[in-house]
């Protein structure tokens, strides 16, 4: 999306991506409508690609208590397989160049970056946006502080065939983690969950963990009993970190999970990534057009914008996730929310932003 934004303004853009499109990725594949105006302004309408309109939420606890609510802003479901490829084509149509290579190093000196890749190609650029996800070899190269800390979480994702409402997202709590369920554009159901490695390692494989642990939540048990997996095998990622990260590192403007990851229980990581890219690009254009005078001013402005936009969301998501880790507390919370339904909308709003103005 950043490549589209900048190329649309006639900025010379190179997007380096190690994988060919299309490709499945571990992701909840739900996007809040807060970014819809921005997407459409870039010339991309997800509903033209079959995205599902989602406006209902169901939440269940460890003890199978549930609560349902209308989503205040709503969102849509679309797979990374579909949206990544479509956005890449849109970027190319505006003149961006895409190189399918792996970045091995980024060095900054004399007001420019030298980027090295696995093919031994060297690139130079005045500015770099880092949107390489939760954990990368570049994080190691940059000696980012979070990379040295323990990251005990792993995530698993697969698409399933089964009967599930196309206008709903469900978040199910199980011992040691959370699972999100929603439809994508194909009509298949995306099931993506996160758990701590300590809980997972007691079992010999993913299927046993799902049967012995996750299926204690009866809603997940019914899903695994009746749905048919559409993938040959689930996708997994590990060493997921929720600790704070600087939004600027070695003069690189970090976007998406590279800058900070919201807890999946809040279910809003993709729209945060898009919003952070929009903020970075807006400031980059101001810098290139002389509205912002220096690189330092650009970096300071982006760090402030990122903190103002997302820090409250991240703090709220951490508190919510901790509360739902304990079955007694989660049951008390659900009982309270059922007595005062408007509270749930307020909780959701704390982890979501307002529609982007374009």
C-alpha positions as CSV (number, residue, x, y, z in Angstrom):
1,X,0.0,0.0,0.0
2,X,2.9,2.4,0.7
3,X,4.3,1.6,-2.7
4,X,0.9,2.5,-4.3
5,X,0.6,5.7,-2.3
6,X,4.1,7.0,-3.2
7,X,4.1,5.7,-6.8
8,X,0.7,7.4,-7.4
9,X,2.5,10.6,-6.5
10,X,5.2,10.0,-9.1
11,X,7.8,9.0,-6.5
12,X,10.3,6.3,-7.7
13,X,9.6,3.3,-5.6
14,X,11.2,-0.1,-5.2
15,X,9.3,-2.8,-3.3
16,X,11.5,-5.7,-2.2
17,X,9.5,-8.8,-1.3
18,X,11.1,-12.3,-0.8
19,X,8.0,-14.3,-1.8
20,X,6.3,-14.5,-5.2
21,X,2.6,-13.6,-5.2
22,X,0.1,-15.0,-4.5
23,X,1.1,-16.6,-1.2
24,X,-0.8,-17.5,2.0
25,X,0.4,-15.9,5.2
26,X,-0.4,-16.5,8.9
27,X,-2.9,-13.7,9.5
28,X,-6.4,-13.2,10.9
29,X,-7.5,-11.8,7.5
30,X,-10.0,-9.4,9.1
31,X,-9.6,-5.7,8.3
32,X,-11.5,-2.8,10.1
33,X,-13.5,-0.4,8.0
34,X,-11.4,2.4,9.4
35,X,-9.0,1.9,6.5
36,X,-11.6,1.5,3.8
37,X,-11.6,5.2,2.7
38,X,-7.9,5.0,2.3
39,X,-7.9,1.8,0.3
40,X,-10.6,3.2,-2.0
41,X,-8.7,6.4,-2.4
42,X,-5.7,4.4,-3.6
43,X,-7.9,2.8,-6.3
44,X,-8.5,-0.5,-4.5
45,X,-12.0,-1.7,-3.5
46,X,-11.8,-5.0,-1.6
47,X,-15.4,-5.8,-2.4
48,X,-14.6,-6.0,-6.1
49,X,-12.5,-9.0,-5.1
50,X,-15.2,-10.6,-3.1
51,X,-14.4,-9.4,0.4
52,X,-17.0,-10.3,3.0
53,X,-18.7,-7.5,4.9
54,X,-18.4,-8.3,8.6
55,X,-20.5,-6.4,11.2
56,X,-21.0,-8.9,14.0
57,X,-18.7,-10.2,16.8
58,X,-19.1,-13.3,19.0
59,X,-16.8,-13.8,21.9
60,X,-16.5,-17.0,24.0
61,X,-14.5,-17.8,27.2
62,X,-12.7,-20.8,28.5
63,X,-15.9,-22.0,30.1
64,X,-18.0,-21.6,26.9
65,X,-19.8,-18.5,27.9
66,X,-20.5,-16.2,25.0
67,X,-21.5,-12.7,24.1
68,X,-22.4,-11.2,20.7
69,X,-22.4,-7.7,19.5
70,X,-22.6,-5.5,16.5
71,X,-19.2,-4.1,15.5
72,X,-19.4,-0.3,15.8
73,X,-17.5,0.3,12.6
74,X,-17.5,-3.1,11.0
75,X,-14.9,-4.5,8.7
76,X,-14.3,-7.0,5.9
77,X,-12.7,-10.4,5.4
78,X,-10.2,-11.0,2.6
79,X,-7.3,-13.4,2.4
80,X,-3.7,-12.3,2.2
81,X,-3.5,-14.6,-0.8
82,X,-5.9,-12.3,-2.7
83,X,-5.2,-8.9,-1.3
84,X,-1.4,-9.0,-1.4
85,X,-1.3,-10.0,-5.1
86,X,-4.0,-7.4,-6.0
87,X,-2.2,-4.6,-4.2
88,X,1.1,-5.6,-5.8
89,X,-0.5,-5.4,-9.3
90,X,-2.0,-2.0,-8.3
91,X,1.5,-0.8,-7.3
92,X,3.0,-1.9,-10.6
93,X,0.2,-0.1,-12.5
94,X,1.3,3.1,-10.9
95,X,5.0,2.5,-11.8
96,X,6.4,0.9,-8.7
97,X,9.1,-1.8,-9.3
98,X,8.9,-5.1,-7.4
99,X,12.0,-7.2,-6.8
100,X,11.4,-10.7,-5.4
101,X,14.6,-10.9,-3.3
102,X,15.5,-11.3,0.4
103,X,17.1,-8.2,2.0
104,X,20.2,-9.3,3.9
105,X,21.5,-6.0,5.2
106,X,20.6,-2.2,5.3
107,X,23.3,0.3,6.0
108,X,22.8,4.1,6.4
109,X,25.5,6.6,5.7
110,X,25.9,10.0,4.1
111,X,22.1,10.6,4.0
112,X,21.4,7.4,2.0
113,X,20.8,3.7,2.5
114,X,22.7,0.9,0.9
115,X,20.5,-2.2,0.7
116,X,22.0,-5.7,0.1
117,X,20.1,-8.7,-1.0
118,X,20.6,-12.5,-1.3
119,X,21.2,-12.2,-5.0
120,X,24.1,-9.9,-4.2
121,X,22.3,-7.0,-5.8
122,X,22.9,-3.6,-4.2
123,X,20.3,-0.8,-4.1
124,X,20.6,2.8,-2.9
125,X,17.7,4.9,-1.6
126,X,17.1,8.2,0.1
127,X,14.4,6.7,2.3
128,X,13.4,3.2,3.5
129,X,10.1,1.9,4.9
130,X,10.5,-1.3,7.0
131,X,7.4,-3.4,6.7
132,X,8.9,-6.8,7.2
133,X,6.6,-8.2,9.8
134,X,6.8,-9.5,13.3
135,X,10.3,-10.8,13.3
136,X,13.0,-10.7,10.6
137,X,16.7,-11.2,9.9
138,X,16.8,-7.4,9.5
139,X,15.7,-7.0,13.1
140,X,18.8,-9.1,14.0
141,X,21.1,-7.0,11.7
142,X,19.8,-3.8,13.4
143,X,20.3,-5.3,16.9
144,X,16.8,-4.2,17.8
145,X,16.2,-4.5,21.5
146,X,13.1,-6.8,21.3
147,X,15.0,-9.4,19.3
148,X,17.1,-10.3,22.4
149,X,14.0,-11.0,24.6
150,X,12.1,-14.2,24.9
151,X,9.1,-14.4,22.5
152,X,7.1,-17.4,23.7
153,X,4.1,-17.2,21.3
154,X,3.4,-19.1,18.1
155,X,0.5,-18.8,15.6
156,X,-1.3,-21.3,13.4
157,X,-3.6,-20.6,10.5
158,X,-5.5,-22.6,7.9
159,X,-8.6,-22.2,5.7
160,X,-11.5,-24.6,6.2
161,X,-14.7,-25.5,4.4
162,X,-17.8,-25.3,6.6
163,X,-20.9,-23.5,7.5
164,X,-20.1,-20.1,9.1
165,X,-21.9,-16.8,8.8
166,X,-20.2,-14.5,6.3
167,X,-21.0,-11.4,8.3
168,X,-19.4,-12.5,11.6
169,X,-16.1,-12.8,13.2
170,X,-15.7,-15.0,16.3
171,X,-13.0,-14.9,18.9
172,X,-12.7,-18.0,21.0
173,X,-10.6,-18.3,24.2
174,X,-8.9,-21.5,25.0
175,X,-6.3,-22.4,27.7
176,X,-3.2,-20.6,26.6
177,X,-4.5,-18.7,23.7
178,X,-7.2,-17.2,21.4
179,X,-8.6,-18.3,18.0
180,X,-10.2,-16.0,15.4
181,X,-12.8,-17.4,12.9
182,X,-14.2,-15.5,9.9
183,X,-15.0,-16.0,6.2
184,X,-12.7,-14.7,3.4
185,X,-13.6,-13.9,-0.2
186,X,-13.6,-17.6,-1.4
187,X,-16.3,-18.5,1.1
188,X,-13.8,-20.6,3.0
189,X,-13.4,-19.9,6.7
190,X,-10.1,-18.6,8.0
191,X,-9.1,-20.1,11.4
192,X,-6.1,-18.4,13.0
193,X,-5.0,-18.9,16.5
194,X,-2.1,-17.8,18.8
195,X,-0.9,-19.7,21.8
196,X,2.1,-19.8,24.1
197,X,4.8,-22.3,23.3
198,X,4.8,-23.6,26.9
199,X,1.2,-24.9,26.4
200,X,1.8,-26.2,22.9
201,X,5.0,-28.2,23.4
202,X,3.3,-30.7,25.7
203,X,1.6,-32.2,22.6
204,X,3.2,-34.1,19.8
205,X,1.6,-32.1,16.9
206,X,-1.0,-29.5,15.9
207,X,-3.8,-31.9,15.6
208,X,-3.3,-33.3,19.1
209,X,-3.1,-29.8,20.5
210,X,-6.4,-28.8,18.8
211,X,-8.1,-32.0,20.0
212,X,-6.8,-32.0,23.6
213,X,-6.7,-28.2,24.4
214,X,-8.6,-26.1,21.9
215,X,-11.6,-28.4,21.7
216,X,-12.3,-27.9,25.4
217,X,-14.0,-24.7,24.1
218,X,-17.1,-26.4,22.6
219,X,-17.3,-23.9,19.8
220,X,-13.8,-24.8,18.6
221,X,-14.5,-28.4,19.2
222,X,-17.6,-28.3,16.9
223,X,-15.5,-26.5,14.3
224,X,-12.7,-29.0,14.2
225,X,-15.2,-31.9,14.2
226,X,-17.4,-30.7,11.4
227,X,-15.2,-28.5,9.2
228,X,-12.8,-29.8,6.5
229,X,-9.4,-28.2,6.2
230,X,-8.8,-26.7,2.7
231,X,-5.0,-26.5,3.1
232,X,-2.7,-29.5,2.8
233,X,-1.4,-28.5,6.2
234,X,-1.6,-25.5,8.5
235,X,0.8,-22.6,8.3
236,X,2.8,-21.7,11.4
237,X,5.0,-18.9,12.7
238,X,6.8,-18.6,16.0
239,X,8.7,-16.2,18.2
240,X,5.9,-13.6,18.1
241,X,6.6,-10.6,20.3
242,X,4.2,-8.0,21.8
243,X,6.8,-5.8,23.4
244,X,7.2,-2.2,22.4
245,X,9.4,-1.4,19.4
246,X,10.7,2.0,18.2
247,X,8.8,3.3,15.2
248,X,12.1,4.5,13.7
249,X,15.3,2.4,13.8
250,X,18.5,3.3,12.1
251,X,16.5,6.0,10.2
252,X,14.1,3.4,8.8
253,X,10.4,4.2,9.2
254,X,8.9,1.1,10.6
255,X,5.3,0.2,9.6
256,X,2.9,-2.6,10.6
257,X,4.2,-5.3,12.9
258,X,7.7,-4.0,12.4
259,X,6.7,-1.1,14.5
260,X,4.5,-2.9,17.0
261,X,2.0,-5.7,17.2
262,X,-1.4,-5.5,18.8
263,X,-2.7,-8.6,20.6
264,X,-4.9,-10.7,18.3
265,X,-7.7,-10.6,20.8
266,X,-8.2,-7.0,19.6
267,X,-8.2,-8.3,16.1
268,X,-7.0,-5.2,14.3
269,X,-3.4,-5.6,13.2
270,X,-4.0,-5.3,9.4
271,X,-5.8,-2.0,9.6
272,X,-3.0,-0.7,12.0
273,X,-0.4,-1.7,9.4
274,X,-2.3,0.1,6.7
275,X,-2.8,3.2,8.8
276,X,0.9,3.3,9.8
277,X,1.9,3.1,6.1
278,X,-0.5,6.0,5.3
279,X,1.0,8.1,8.0
280,X,4.6,7.4,6.9
281,X,3.8,8.1,3.2
282,X,2.0,11.4,4.0
283,X,5.1,12.6,6.0
284,X,7.5,11.3,3.4
285,X,5.7,13.3,0.7
286,X,5.9,16.4,2.9
287,X,9.6,15.8,3.3
288,X,10.3,15.3,-0.4
289,X,8.2,18.4,-1.2
290,X,10.1,20.6,1.3
291,X,7.2,21.0,3.8
292,X,9.3,19.1,6.3
293,X,12.9,20.5,6.4
294,X,15.0,17.6,7.6
295,X,15.3,13.9,8.1
296,X,15.3,14.4,11.9
297,X,12.0,16.4,11.7
298,X,10.5,13.6,9.5
299,X,11.5,10.9,11.9
300,X,10.3,12.8,14.9
301,X,7.0,13.6,13.3
302,X,6.4,9.9,12.4
303,X,7.4,8.7,15.9
304,X,4.9,11.1,17.4
305,X,2.1,10.3,14.9
306,X,2.6,6.6,15.5
307,X,2.5,6.9,19.3
308,X,-0.5,9.2,19.2
309,X,-2.4,6.9,16.9
310,X,-1.6,3.5,18.4
311,X,-0.2,3.5,21.9
312,X,-3.6,3.7,23.5
313,X,-4.8,0.8,21.4
314,X,-1.8,-1.3,22.3
315,X,-2.2,-0.6,26.0
316,X,-5.9,-1.5,25.9
317,X,-5.2,-4.8,24.0
318,X,-2.6,-5.9,26.6
319,X,-5.0,-5.2,29.5
320,X,-7.9,-7.0,27.7
321,X,-5.8,-10.0,26.9
322,X,-4.6,-10.4,30.5
323,X,-8.1,-10.2,31.8
324,X,-9.3,-12.9,29.5
325,X,-6.5,-15.3,30.4
326,X,-8.2,-16.2,33.7
327,X,-11.5,-18.0,33.4
328,X,-13.0,-16.5,36.5
329,X,-12.2,-13.0,35.4
330,X,-13.4,-13.6,31.8
331,X,-16.7,-14.9,33.1
332,X,-17.2,-11.9,35.4
333,X,-16.4,-9.6,32.5
334,X,-18.8,-11.3,30.1
335,X,-21.6,-11.2,32.8
336,X,-20.9,-7.5,33.2
337,X,-21.0,-6.9,29.4
338,X,-24.3,-8.7,29.1
339,X,-25.8,-6.5,31.7
340,X,-24.4,-3.4,30.0
341,X,-24.1,-4.2,26.3
342,X,-22.9,-0.7,25.4
343,X,-19.7,-1.4,27.3
344,X,-18.6,-3.9,24.7
345,X,-18.8,-1.3,21.9
346,X,-16.7,1.0,24.0
347,X,-14.1,-1.8,24.6
348,X,-14.0,-2.5,20.9
349,X,-13.6,1.2,20.1
350,X,-10.6,1.4,22.4
351,X,-8.7,-1.0,20.1
352,X,-9.9,0.6,16.8
353,X,-9.4,4.0,15.2
354,X,-11.7,6.3,13.4
355,X,-12.1,6.1,9.6
356,X,-9.1,7.6,7.8
357,X,-9.7,11.0,6.3
358,X,-8.4,11.2,2.7
